[in-house]
Amino acid sequence: MMRRFRSQMSYANVVASLALFLALGGTSFAAVKLITGKNVKDSSLTGRDIRNGTLTGGDVRDKSLTARDFKGSIQGAKGDPGATGTAGQQGLIGATGATGANGAGGVFAGGVSGLSATSPGGTSVARGPVNGTATSGPGLIPFSALSPGRPIRVRDLSADVVTDVTVGSSVTIEFIAHAPSDYADPADPGAVSCTITGTAGSDDKRCSSSASVVVDPGSVIFMRLTTTVAVAAPAFNPTAAHWGITVEPVG
């Protein structure tokens, strides 16, 4: 058989067979040869050359990555609060605010009691404090007061007497204000006043006035009650009188 095989071999057959063997052997060698870092040029690979999700922790050397390699994708645990800072300096004092509006007016209420009867054709004068009650008596100082250190407006007087004013008699209640430190009883009429006049068939006891007056600071102020009885009328005693008046600041 070998003779027969040898008799059929020629130079061409041998060369062809050897060429086929080398071709097949070279391809197999190339397929099994591994690619390492030595076969790759430094800095030639980019992120596009690496398939997403193919790198794992095992492909990275321990402690080789730093915070700059993560670009904020990993956040650490919240740190402890820092120490309290020192207090800042006290701020400057602010500008003074605008003056507020005047407050609402107050009501003063006063009166006088222990009045004496006035004879026919006579006139009696009694005085009392603007605010408070006093017993009638001589002199002005016990019944007077000073207005505050700013102008005030006095208005809306209302007054009454205990006993009905008889026909032929009248009672005038006046708010008096005059110069500071002048305790003399002025003869001029009061700035705000009202009069109760007795008429037949009525129980006249009250009067009022809507007039007002501005009082200078430090003025002497008091109330004055004047009872007048006609000559032909019987004696009359109002017994006691009461009044109320509104006082409010000005400006």
DRENDO-1510 file (C-alpha; in Angstrom, 1 decimal, always signed):
<recs>
REC; n; res; u; v; w
REC; 1; MET; +0.0; +0.0; +0.0 .
REC; 2; MET; +2.8; +2.4; +0.9 .
REC; 3; ARG; +4.3; +1.7; -2.5 .
REC; 4; ARG; +1.2; +2.6; -4.1 .
REC; 5; PHE; +0.9; +5.8; -2.0 .
REC; 6; ARG; +4.5; +6.8; -2.8 .
REC; 7; SER; +4.0; +6.1; -6.5 .
REC; 8; GLN; +1.2; +8.6; -6.6 .
REC; 9; MET; +3.0; +11.5; -4.6 .
REC; 10; SER; +4.6; +14.2; -6.7 .
REC; 11; TYR; +6.5; +17.4; -5.8 .
REC; 12; ALA; +3.4; +19.5; -6.4 .
REC; 13; ASN; +1.3; +17.4; -4.1 .
REC; 14; VAL; +3.9; +17.8; -1.3 .
REC; 15; VAL; +4.1; +21.5; -1.7 .
REC; 16; ALA; +0.4; +22.0; -1.7 .
REC; 17; SER; -0.1; +19.9; +1.4 .
REC; 18; LEU; +2.6; +21.8; +3.3 .
REC; 19; ALA; +1.1; +25.2; +2.4 .
REC; 20; LEU; -2.3; +24.1; +3.6 .
REC; 21; PHE; -0.8; +22.9; +7.0 .
REC; 22; LEU; +1.0; +26.2; +7.6 .
REC; 23; ALA; -2.1; +28.2; +6.8 .
REC; 24; LEU; -4.3; +26.3; +9.2 .
REC; 25; GLY; -1.6; +26.3; +11.9 .
REC; 26; GLY; -1.0; +30.0; +11.7 .
REC; 27; THR; -4.7; +30.9; +12.1 .
REC; 28; SER; -5.0; +28.7; +15.2 .
REC; 29; PHE; -2.0; +30.3; +16.8 .
REC; 30; ALA; -3.4; +33.8; +16.2 .
REC; 31; ALA; -6.7; +32.8; +17.8 .
REC; 32; VAL; -5.2; +31.6; +21.0 .
REC; 33; LYS; -2.7; +34.5; +21.5 .
REC; 34; LEU; -3.8; +36.8; +24.4 .
REC; 35; ILE; -3.9; +40.7; +24.3 .
REC; 36; THR; -2.2; +42.3; +27.3 .
REC; 37; GLY; -1.5; +45.9; +28.4 .
REC; 38; LYS; +1.8; +45.7; +26.5 .
REC; 39; ASN; -0.2; +45.4; +23.3 .
REC; 40; VAL; -2.2; +48.7; +24.0 .
REC; 41; LYS; -0.7; +52.2; +23.6 .
REC; 42; ASP; -0.8; +54.3; +26.8 .
REC; 43; SER; -3.9; +56.7; +27.0 .
REC; 44; SER; -5.3; +55.3; +23.7 .
REC; 45; LEU; -8.4; +53.6; +25.3 .
REC; 46; THR; -11.4; +55.8; +26.2 .
REC; 47; GLY; -14.7; +55.2; +27.9 .
REC; 48; ARG; -16.3; +54.4; +24.6 .
REC; 49; ASP; -13.9; +51.4; +24.2 .
REC; 50; ILE; -15.1; +49.7; +27.4 .
REC; 51; ARG; -18.5; +48.2; +27.4 .
REC; 52; ASN; -20.9; +49.6; +30.1 .
REC; 53; GLY; -21.3; +47.4; +33.1 .
REC; 54; THR; -18.2; +45.2; +32.3 .
REC; 55; LEU; -15.9; +46.6; +35.0 .
REC; 56; THR; -16.3; +45.5; +38.6 .
REC; 57; GLY; -14.6; +46.1; +41.9 .
REC; 58; GLY; -12.3; +43.2; +41.1 .
REC; 59; ASP; -10.9; +45.1; +38.2 .
REC; 60; VAL; -9.8; +48.1; +40.3 .
REC; 61; ARG; -6.8; +48.1; +42.6 .
REC; 62; ASP; -7.6; +48.7; +46.2 .
REC; 63; LYS; -7.3; +52.3; +47.4 .
REC; 64; SER; -6.4; +53.5; +43.9 .
REC; 65; LEU; -9.5; +55.7; +43.4 .
REC; 66; THR; -9.9; +59.1; +45.1 .
REC; 67; ALA; -12.9; +61.4; +45.8 .
REC; 68; ARG; -12.2; +63.2; +42.5 .
REC; 69; ASP; -12.8; +60.0; +40.6 .
REC; 70; PHE; -16.5; +59.9; +41.7 .
REC; 71; LYS; -17.6; +63.5; +40.9 .
REC; 72; GLY; -20.2; +63.6; +43.7 .
REC; 73; SER; -21.9; +60.4; +42.8 .
REC; 74; ILE; -21.3; +59.0; +46.3 .
REC; 75; GLN; -22.3; +60.9; +49.4 .
REC; 76; GLY; -20.9; +60.2; +52.8 .
REC; 77; ALA; -22.8; +60.2; +56.1 .
REC; 78; LYS; -24.0; +63.5; +57.5 .
REC; 79; GLY; -21.4; +65.1; +59.8 .
REC; 80; ASP; -21.9; +66.3; +63.3 .
REC; 81; PRO; -23.1; +70.0; +63.8 .
REC; 82; GLY; -20.3; +72.5; +64.1 .
REC; 83; ALA; -19.6; +74.5; +67.3 .
REC; 84; THR; -21.7; +77.6; +67.9 .
REC; 85; GLY; -20.1; +80.7; +66.6 .
REC; 86; THR; -19.3; +83.7; +68.8 .
REC; 87; ALA; -22.0; +86.4; +69.2 .
REC; 88; GLY; -21.8; +89.3; +66.8 .
REC; 89; GLN; -21.5; +92.9; +67.9 .
REC; 90; GLN; -24.6; +94.8; +69.0 .
REC; 91; GLY; -26.3; +96.7; +66.2 .
REC; 92; LEU; -26.8; +100.4; +66.1 .
REC; 93; ILE; -29.7; +102.0; +67.8 .
REC; 94; GLY; -32.5; +102.7; +65.4 .
REC; 95; ALA; -33.9; +106.2; +64.6 .
REC; 96; THR; -36.6; +107.6; +66.9 .
REC; 97; GLY; -40.1; +106.7; +65.6 .
REC; 98; ALA; -42.7; +109.3; +64.7 .
REC; 99; THR; -44.9; +110.8; +67.5 .
REC; 100; GLY; -48.1; +108.8; +67.9 .
REC; 101; ALA; -51.5; +110.2; +67.6 .
REC; 102; ASN; -53.2; +111.9; +70.6 .
REC; 103; GLY; -55.0; +109.5; +72.8 .
REC; 104; ALA; -58.8; +109.6; +73.3 .
REC; 105; GLY; -60.1; +112.2; +75.7 .
REC; 106; GLY; -60.7; +111.4; +79.3 .
REC; 107; VAL; -63.8; +112.3; +81.4 .
REC; 108; PHE; -63.4; +114.3; +84.6 .
REC; 109; ALA; -66.3; +114.1; +87.1 .
REC; 110; GLY; -66.7; +116.2; +90.2 .
REC; 111; GLY; -69.1; +117.8; +92.5 .
REC; 112; VAL; -69.8; +119.9; +95.6 .
REC; 113; SER; -72.1; +119.3; +98.6 .
REC; 114; GLY; -73.0; +121.1; +101.8 .
REC; 115; LEU; -74.4; +124.1; +100.0 .
REC; 116; SER; -76.3; +126.9; +101.9 .
REC; 117; ALA; -79.6; +128.3; +101.0 .
REC; 118; THR; -79.7; +131.6; +99.0 .
REC; 119; SER; -82.1; +134.2; +100.2 .
REC; 120; PRO; -84.6; +136.1; +97.9 .
REC; 121; GLY; -82.8; +138.6; +95.8 .
REC; 122; GLY; -79.4; +137.1; +96.7 .
REC; 123; THR; -76.6; +135.3; +95.0 .
REC; 124; SER; -74.4; +132.5; +96.4 .
REC; 125; VAL; -71.1; +131.2; +94.9 .
REC; 126; ALA; -69.6; +127.8; +95.6 .
REC; 127; ARG; -66.6; +126.1; +94.1 .
REC; 128; GLY; -65.5; +122.6; +93.5 .
REC; 129; PRO; -62.7; +120.6; +91.8 .
REC; 130; VAL; -62.9; +119.7; +88.2 .
REC; 131; ASN; -62.3; +116.1; +89.1 .
REC; 132; GLY; -63.4; +114.8; +92.5 .
REC; 133; THR; -65.9; +116.0; +95.2 .
REC; 134; ALA; -65.5; +118.6; +97.9 .
REC; 135; THR; -67.5; +120.2; +100.6 .
REC; 136; SER; -68.3; +123.9; +100.0 .
REC; 137; GLY; -66.2; +126.3; +102.0 .
REC; 138; PRO; -64.2; +129.6; +101.9 .
REC; 139; GLY; -61.2; +130.1; +99.7 .
REC; 140; LEU; -60.3; +128.8; +96.3 .
REC; 141; ILE; -57.1; +126.7; +96.8 .
REC; 142; PRO; -58.8; +123.6; +98.3 .
REC; 143; PHE; -60.9; +123.2; +95.1 .
REC; 144; SER; -58.5; +124.2; +92.4 .
REC; 145; ALA; -55.9; +122.3; +90.4 .
REC; 146; LEU; -53.3; +123.0; +87.7 .
REC; 147; SER; -53.7; +121.8; +84.1 .
REC; 148; PRO; -50.9; +119.6; +82.8 .
REC; 149; GLY; -47.7; +120.8; +81.1 .
REC; 150; ARG; -49.3; +120.7; +77.6 .
REC; 151; PRO; -52.4; +122.4; +76.2 .
REC; 152; ILE; -55.7; +120.6; +76.8 .
REC; 153; ARG; -59.1; +121.0; +75.3 .
REC; 154; VAL; -62.1; +121.0; +77.7 .
REC; 155; ARG; -65.5; +120.4; +76.2 .
REC; 156; ASP; -69.0; +118.9; +76.6 .
REC; 157; LEU; -70.0; +120.0; +80.1 .
REC; 158; SER; -72.9; +118.2; +81.7 .
REC; 159; ALA; -74.3; +119.1; +85.2 .
REC; 160; ASP; -77.1; +118.7; +87.6 .
REC; 161; VAL; -78.3; +119.7; +91.1 .
REC; 162; VAL; -80.0; +117.5; +93.7 .
REC; 163; THR; -83.0; +119.8; +94.4 .
REC; 164; ASP; -85.5; +121.0; +91.7 .
REC; 165; VAL; -84.7; +124.6; +90.9 .
REC; 166; THR; -87.7; +126.7; +91.9 .
REC; 167; VAL; -89.4; +129.3; +89.8 .
REC; 168; GLY; -87.5; +132.5; +90.0 .
REC; 169; SER; -84.2; +130.8; +90.8 .
REC; 170; SER; -81.3; +129.6; +88.6 .
REC; 171; VAL; -78.0; +127.7; +89.0 .
REC; 172; THR; -75.1; +128.3; +86.7 .
REC; 173; ILE; -72.2; +125.7; +86.6 .
REC; 174; GLU; -69.0; +127.0; +85.0 .
REC; 175; PHE; -65.6; +125.6; +84.1 .
REC; 176; ILE; -63.0; +128.2; +85.1 .
REC; 177; ALA; -59.4; +128.4; +83.7 .
REC; 178; HIS; -57.1; +131.4; +84.2 .
REC; 179; ALA; -53.5; +132.4; +84.5 .
REC; 180; PRO; -51.0; +130.1; +86.2 .
REC; 181; SER; -50.4; +130.7; +89.9 .
REC; 182; ASP; -53.5; +133.1; +90.0 .
REC; 183; TYR; -55.8; +131.7; +92.6 .
REC; 184; ALA; -58.1; +134.7; +92.7 .
REC; 185; ASP; -61.7; +133.9; +91.6 .
REC; 186; PRO; -62.1; +135.8; +88.3 .
REC; 187; ALA; -65.2; +137.8; +87.7 .
REC; 188; ASP; -65.4; +137.0; +84.1 .
REC; 189; PRO; -67.8; +134.1; +83.0 .
REC; 190; GLY; -66.4; +130.6; +82.7 .
REC; 191; ALA; -65.1; +129.4; +79.3 .
REC; 192; VAL; -67.6; +126.5; +79.3 .
REC; 193; SER; -70.8; +126.8; +81.3 .
REC; 194; CYS; -74.5; +125.9; +81.4 .
REC; 195; THR; -77.5; +127.2; +83.5 .
REC; 196; ILE; -80.5; +125.5; +85.1 .
REC; 197; THR; -83.5; +127.8; +85.3 .
REC; 198; GLY; -86.6; +127.0; +87.3 .
REC; 199; THR; -89.8; +127.0; +85.4 .
REC; 200; ALA; -93.4; +126.3; +86.5 .
REC; 201; GLY; -94.5; +122.7; +86.4 .
REC; 202; SER; -91.1; +121.2; +85.7 .
REC; 203; ASP; -88.4; +119.4; +87.6 .
REC; 204; ASP; -85.5; +121.3; +86.3 .
REC; 205; LYS; -82.3; +119.7; +87.5 .
REC; 206; ARG; -79.9; +119.3; +84.5 .
REC; 207; CYS; -78.1; +121.3; +81.9 .
REC; 208; SER; -75.4; +120.8; +79.3 .
REC; 209; SER; -73.1; +122.6; +76.9 .
REC; 210; SER; -71.2; +121.4; +73.8 .
REC; 211; ALA; -68.8; +124.4; +73.9 .
REC; 212; SER; -65.1; +123.9; +74.2 .
REC; 213; VAL; -62.0; +125.8; +75.2 .
REC; 214; VAL; -58.2; +125.2; +74.9 .
REC; 215; VAL; -56.4; +125.6; +78.2 .
REC; 216; ASP; -52.8; +126.8; +78.4 .
REC; 217; PRO; -50.3; +124.6; +80.3 .
REC; 218; GLY; -50.2; +125.1; +84.1 .
REC; 219; SER; -53.4; +127.1; +84.3 .
REC; 220; VAL; -55.5; +127.2; +87.5 .
REC; 221; ILE; -58.7; +125.2; +86.8 .
REC; 222; PHE; -61.8; +124.7; +89.0 .
REC; 223; MET; -65.6; +124.6; +88.8 .
REC; 224; ARG; -67.8; +127.4; +90.0 .
REC; 225; LEU; -71.5; +127.1; +91.0 .
REC; 226; THR; -73.6; +130.3; +91.2 .
REC; 227; THR; -77.1; +130.3; +92.6 .
REC; 228; THR; -79.3; +133.3; +92.0 .
REC; 229; VAL; -82.8; +133.9; +93.6 .
REC; 230; ALA; -85.3; +136.5; +92.4 .
REC; 231; VAL; -86.5; +139.1; +94.9 .
REC; 232; ALA; -90.1; +137.8; +94.9 .
REC; 233; ALA; -89.0; +134.1; +94.9 .
REC; 234; PRO; -88.6; +132.0; +98.0 .
REC; 235; ALA; -85.2; +131.1; +99.3 .
REC; 236; PHE; -83.6; +128.2; +97.4 .
REC; 237; ASN; -80.9; +125.6; +98.2 .
REC; 238; PRO; -79.7; +123.2; +95.5 .
REC; 239; THR; -78.1; +121.1; +98.3 .
REC; 240; ALA; -75.4; +119.6; +96.0 .
REC; 241; ALA; -74.3; +119.7; +92.4 .
REC; 242; HIS; -72.4; +117.2; +90.1 .
REC; 243; TRP; -70.7; +117.7; +86.8 .
REC; 244; GLY; -68.8; +115.8; +84.1 .
REC; 245; ILE; -66.5; +117.2; +81.4 .
REC; 246; THR; -64.3; +115.8; +78.7 .
REC; 247; VAL; -60.6; +116.7; +78.8 .
REC; 248; GLU; -58.2; +115.8; +75.9 .
REC; 249; PRO; -54.7; +116.7; +74.9 .
REC; 250; VAL; -54.0; +119.2; +72.1 .
REC; 251; GLY; -51.2; +118.9; +69.5 .
</recs>
